[in-house]
Amino acid sequence: MWHIIIYLFLIFSQFYIVSSQEENQIFEEFACENNTNVHFDCDYSNQYSDLFQEPRKKIQIVDGFYGRDENTNCVPRKKGKLILAKSSNCTLDIADFMRKRCDGLERCDYNSTNDFFGGNPCIGDPKYTTIHYQCVAPEETTTEAATEPPEAVVDGPTICFSRTIRIQCAKKKIKVKKVFFGRTDDTTCIPSSVKNKFGNNLNYKCDGSDVALKYTKKLCDGKSTCDLINAVGTGDGIMNSGCNAAQVPYLRISHSCV
């Protein structure tokens, strides 16, 4: 009888030690370019949380980038040999963007694409996403009646003309807060290969944000997932005022999940 009790004690002790060690563990999420609907989660950590009846752990982003920091990952092969990337140090810092998107969730979805992160840091080379995160216990409430946390607003990336954006809220509903649709400079979303696109024409500036906000709220508010295309025109075109295609307007959307 005693040897069974000792055996069970040792098993649960090992579980407790692993759970304690895992508390500060940093996980790595990795995805090559053009992988969509990718996700990472705290399922592994929550096996221990459920076992010990502790609060389920949530994602906390440590750091992350989109691009390249070496020249062998996610590269093609030709006749069995790796075609090394030309660039090995071209990264876009996505830590703040992913914190706003993922912190406090048990699972977080993303796309490893230029459109999703709003930039192409390594033109001509394949890219990848690397994210480091921890799974942490939610903070315990110190008062009997906890106040409602402030509504977190996610500032989305810049979406270039004719590109698509997906807004997502896990288990909640989208509430569009702010939209910018237009152009305030002559460089954003203009490929570096295009020299002096606007020439001496100073009419590239435009702002159709008011109509864009109404359109986006009508299309997305109250949904869990919403796909939008940055386009000008009638019908399903996202905006039909203030800007034309020749001005190559770009789009930024801020939203919360309620």
N, C-alpha and C positions, 0 to 999 in steps of 0.2 A: 504493500500500500504506500509506504513512505517513498519508495523509489519512483512511483507514478507521480506523486505530488512534486518531488524534486524535479522530475523530467518536465512536467508542465510548467513549473516555475522557471526553469532554464529557457524553455521555448518563449514564454512571454517576456522574459528579461531580454532576450535577443531582439524581439520585436520592438521593445521599448528603446533599446540602444540604437537600432537602425532608424527608428522614428526620430530620435533626438539628433542623430547625425544628419538626417535628411533635412532637418529644419533650416540649416544654412547652406544646403547644397544648391549649386548654380547649374541649371539645365541649359542646354544649347539647342536651339531650333535652327534648322538649316533647310533651304530650298533653292534649287536652281531657278534661273529666270524662266518666266512663262508658265510656272506651276501656279494654278489657280485653285481657289477654295481650299487652301492649306490651313491646317489648324494645329495648335499646341494646347496643352491642358495640364491640369494638376491631378489627373486621375490616379497616377502612381502614388502621389503623396497622400491622397485622401483614402487610400486603402487603410493606412495607419490611423488616420483621423476617425474613420468609421469604426475601426476595431476598438479604439480607446474612448469612443463616444466624445471626441473633441470636435470643436467647430471645424467645418470643412475649410481647407486652405484655398487661398486665392492667388492669382497671378500678380507678380510684381516685377516689372521690367527693370533689368539692370543696365543693359546697353544694347545697341543694335546698329547694323549698317546694311545698305544695299549697294552693291558694286563688286569690287574685287580687292582683296588684300594679299593675293598671291596669284600665280599664273597657271595652276594645274586643275583647280576645281571647276567642274561644269564645262569643260572644254570638249570639243568633238575629237573623234579618232579618224585617222586616215591610214588605211592599210595597217591597222593595228597600232599605230603610233599616235601619241597625244599631239594635237595641234595647240601648242602653248599660246596663251593669250598674250597680246602685245603689252597690255597694261597689267600692273600688279599692285597699284596703289591709287585707286580711284574709287572713293566711297562717298555715299550720301548718308549722313547721320539721321537715323530714323527713330532714335530712342524716345524723344518727346512725343512724336506722332504715335508710336506704339503704346506709350504709357497712357495717353489719353484714350486710346482705343481699347486697351486690354487690362490695365490695372483694376483689380477688384473683381475680375471675372474668373470662373473656373475653367473656361475654354475660350479661346480667341481665334477668329478666322482672319485670313489675309490673302492677298495675291502677291506673288513675287514677280511684279511687272513694273515697267516704267510708268504706266498710267496710274497704277495704284499709289506709288510713292512720289509721283509728280516730277520725275526727272530721269535723265539718262547719264549717269556719272562716267560711264566707260563706253563712249561711242565706238561702235565697230567690234566690241568684244562681248562675249556672253557674261552675264552677271549672276549674282546669287544673293540671297538674303541670309544674314546671320543674326540671330537674336539670343541674348542671354537673359534668363529670368529665374526668379525664385518662386517657390510656393509658400506663402506665409499665412499665418492665422489672422483672421480679422481682429482688429483692435477691440478689446472688451470695453463695454460702456461703463462709465464711472458714475453716471447719474441714473436715477430710477426711470426718468422719462427722457430718453435721448432725443435731441433735436434732429429734425430732418436734415441730412447733409445737403450742402449747396448743390444745385443742379450743374453737373459737369458738362461743359461745352467742348465738343471735339471740333477742332479747326482742321478741315480736310486739306489735302495737298492741292496744288495748282493743277487743274485739268486743262490741257491744251485743246485747241479747236479740233472738232470732229472726234474727240476721244470720249470714252465712256467711263463713268464713275459708278461704283456700287456703294450705297450707304447701308450699314447694317447695325442693328441693335439686338443683341442676344437676349431673348426672353422679355424684351421691352419694346416700346413703340418709338418710332422716329418723331422728333419735333424739330423742324427746321428753324434755326435761329437767325441766320444771316447769310446772304448770298452776294457775292460780287461777280458780275458778268460784264466784261468789257476789256479795256486796255488802258494802262496809264504810262507805259514806256514802250520803247521800240526794240527791246531785247528778249523779254519773257516769251517763252514758247516759240522763239524764232531759231531754227537750226543754225549752228555756227557756220555751216557751209553756205548759207544765204547771206551774202554781203550787202549791207545797206538796203534792206528790202524796201524801206519806205522812202529812200532818197531824201529829197528836200520837202516832201509832203508831210506837213505837220498835222494832218487830219486823221492820224492813226488813233488818237485818243477818243474813247467812247465809253459810255456807261449805260448799260441797260439793266442795272441791278434791281430797280423797283419791280419791273415786270417779271424779271427772273425769280425774285423772291416769291411773288404770288404764284407763279407757275410751279415752282419747286414745292412749295407748301401744299398746293392742291394735289400734286402727284405723289408726295412722299409722306406727309404727316399721317400718323396713325398706323403706318406699316412697319413691319420688322425688317424688311429688305426693300430697297428701291434702286432701280437702275436708271441712270440719266445719261443722255448723250449731249455733249456740248456742241450745239449746232444752231444755225440761224434759219428761220423760215416759218412757214405756216404749218398747220397740222400738228404733227408730233415734235416739230423742231422745238428745242427748249426755249428759245427766246425769239421774239418777233418785234423787237424795238431797239432803238438806240445804237445798234452796231450792225455792220454788214460783214460778210465773209472776207472781203478784201482787207479788213482791219484785223483779221485773225484774233478775235477776242478769246480770252481765257476765262476759266471759271473756278471760283472757290466757294465752298459751302461749309458753313458751321452748323452743327446740329447737336442735340442732346438726346438721351435715351430716357424715356419716362414710363 
